[in-house]
Amino acid sequence: MPQAQILLPASAKVEILADVHLHAGDQATFAAWQRTMLASRAEAIILLGDIFEVWVGDDWGLQDPFAQACAAVLHQVSRQRPVYFMHGNRDFLLGAAFAQSCGLQLLADPCVLQVGTERILLTHGDAWVTGDQAYQNFRQLARSSAWQADFLAQPLADRVALGAAMRAQSQAAQAGRTQYEDINFSLALAHLADAQASSLIHGHTHRPSCDALDAAHTRWVLSDWDAAHARGDYLCVQAAGISRHQVLF
């Protein structure tokens, strides 16, 4: 079972990133991600979903040359510190076989990160964008064990082709779009209260910010990564607070 809590001492430094959207057609973003991962001196790294642009099954991930290049980076980094992975809306089919092959520790969504006495709630964020009903309908279907079993039972070549088609469809739908749905603040506050956390960190919306949900709760949103537009960041979490750092491209 994916773990729902990460407990670290007050002295720990944690780096969190999301929405890197790694794929073989963007080697510059891969190179920036590789440099960032290998240069980390944090005690733990948390990958908060959509690290991969598309994932069509661990059988693909364990043999595809690009996926294996990513796995080599993850394996090298995970030998030095824990590397945690939370599923996003694009890589939710990444499973235990691939995770074990490169040392990833799978996280539940949401998950609590506790550094010393500071409790932070982590989520990819897509489940809380309740204003996008069409996506929520698809998410409910695609996260079911029956849908996933049917999809993964298809020949790998068919899944690869379907993944490419879905990616192209997504890019066409996003082209020229300037307005994106945000998370549901009431839902986020309910989860924060349940987790006894004062801060929320999420990705998914590609709208980096730090803002107040109310007088007692703050949320941080991670950027997506795109080397072509020099866009990307990660958050550093320590007992003293949270800070944002831009990726060097």
N, C-alpha and C positions, 0 to 999 in steps of 0.2 A: 504493500500500500504506500502511495506517496505520503511523505511526512507533512504534517500540518504545522510544525513549529521548529524553528531554528534557535537554539540557545547558545549564546556566545558570551565570553567574559567582557567586562567593561573596557578592557584594554584592546579589544579586537577592532580591526578595520575591515569593513565589508564594501565591496564594489558591486553595483547593480546596473545592468544594462538590459535593453529590450529592443525589439523591432529592428534588428540588424538586417533581416531579409536576405540572408546569404544565398547566392545562387551562382552557378558557373559562369553566367554571362556578365558578372560584375566582379572582376578580379581585384579592382582597386579597393572596393569596400571590404572584400575578404582580407586583403593585405593590411588594411587599417585595423580590422578586428583582430587579426593575428598578432600584430604589433602590440595592441592594447592588452590582449590577454597575456602574452608572454612577458610584458613589462610590469605586470601587476605585482605589487608587494603586499597585497591585502591578505588577511587571514582566511577569507572566503570570498568567492565570487558567485553572484546569483544572476542567472539568465532568465529574464522575466517574460519569456514567450516571443514567438515570431522571430526567433533567431534564424530560422530557415524560411525561405520564401515559400517553399512547398515541401511536403513530406508525404510520400505515397506508400510508406511501409518500411519496416526495418530491413527486410530483405533487399530493398533498394539501397538503403543507407549503408549496409554492410558490404556493398560491392561497387557502388557508383564512385568513380574516381574523385569527383569534387567532394562528395559527402565524406569520403575517406580522408581527404586532405583536412577537412574540418575536424574529423575525429582525431587525427594525429595531433592537432593543436590542443584539443580538449584533453586528450590523454596525457600530454606533456604537462599541462597546467594542473590537472587533477592529481598528479603525483606529488605536488608540492602543497596543495591546499584543497579543501572541499570545493567542488563546483556543483552548484545546485541548478536544476532546470525546471521551470514551470511551463506547461503547454500554453501556446497561443492559439489563435484562430487559424493559423496556417500550418503549424507543425504539431497539431494535437494528436497525430497518429504516431509520433515518435514513442517507441516502447522500451520495455525493459532490456531487450536484447541489445539494441544500440547503446542505451545508457550504460549497461554493464561493460560494453566493449571499450568505452572511453572514459569510464569513471564518473559519469554523471549521477547525481543523486536527485531523484524525482520529487517534486513538491506538489502538494495539493493546492488548489486555487479556491479560496484565498489561503494564505499561510501567514503565521506570525513570526516576525524576526525580533528576537529580544537580545539587545546588546547591553549588558549590565542590567539596569532596571528599566531601560527605555524599550517600550514595545511599539513596533511598527507593523502595520498590516500591509501585506503584499498581495497584489492580484495582477493578472495580465490586463484585465479591464473590460474585455469584450462582453462578458456575461452581465455586466452592469449597465450597458448601453441599451436600456430598455425602450428608448424611443425609436429604435430601428427594429420594428416588429418583424420585417421580412428576414433580417439576419437572425433574430432570436428564434424564429421558426426553423430556419436551416440549422442553427446551432443545436437545438433540441434534437433534431433528427440525426445529425452527424455525430453527436456524442453518445448515441445509443449503441449498445453492444451489437444489436442486430444489424444496424447500418454498417458499422465498422467491419463486422465479420463478412458481410456481403461484399463490401468494397475490397477488402484484403484477399478475398477468395478469387478475385479476377486475376488473369495473367498479368505479370509485372509490366509487360510492354503496353498493355491496355491502360493500366494505372498511370504509367508515365505519360502517355498521350493525353489521358483525361486531366492529369495534373497540369500539363502545359496549357490545355484548353481553358481550364478554370483560371489559371494565372492570366492568360490573355484577356479573358472576359472581365476579370477584376480590374486590370489595367485600363481597359476601355471604359468601364463604369466610373473609374476615378478620374479620368482625363478631364481636366478643366474644372473639376469640382473644387469649390472654395469653402463650403460649409460641411462640417462633420459633426455628427451627434456626439455629445459628451456623455459621461457616465451620469447615472441617476444619483444625485446628491443625497436624497433621503435614504436610498438603499445603502449607499456608502456609509452614511452616519450610523445606520442600524448595525452594519457589520463592525464598524469601529467600536461601538458601544459593547457589542457582544464579545469582541476580542480584548476589551479593556486597553485599547491602543489610542494614542493621541495623534499619530501620523499615518498617512496612507501613501504608498508608492505604487504607481501603475504605469502601464504603457498603452499600447493599442491605438489611441486617438491621434498620435503624431502631433500633439499640441503641447510642447514642453512648457511647463509653468510651475509655479509654487504659489498656491493661494489658500485662503481660509475657507473651509467648508462651513464652519461656524466659529464661535468665540474660542472653542477649546480644541478644534481639530484642523490640522493642516494636511493638504495633499500635494504631492510632488508628481509631476507627469514627465516621463522620459521621452526624449526625441526618438524618431526613427533615424536610421543611418543611410547616407547616400553620399558616396565619395564624389560623384559628379557635381554635387552642389555643396560640398564641404559641410555636410550636416551630420551630426551625431554627437551623443554625449553619454556620460554615465554618472551615477550618483555614488558618492562616498559616504557611508554611514559609520559614525563613531559615537561613543557615549556623549561626546560634547555636541553632537548635532549632525546635520546632513548638509553636504555641499555638492554642487554640480561642477562637472569638469568636461570641457569640450575635447572631442577626439581630434588628434592631429592627422590630417590627410596629406 
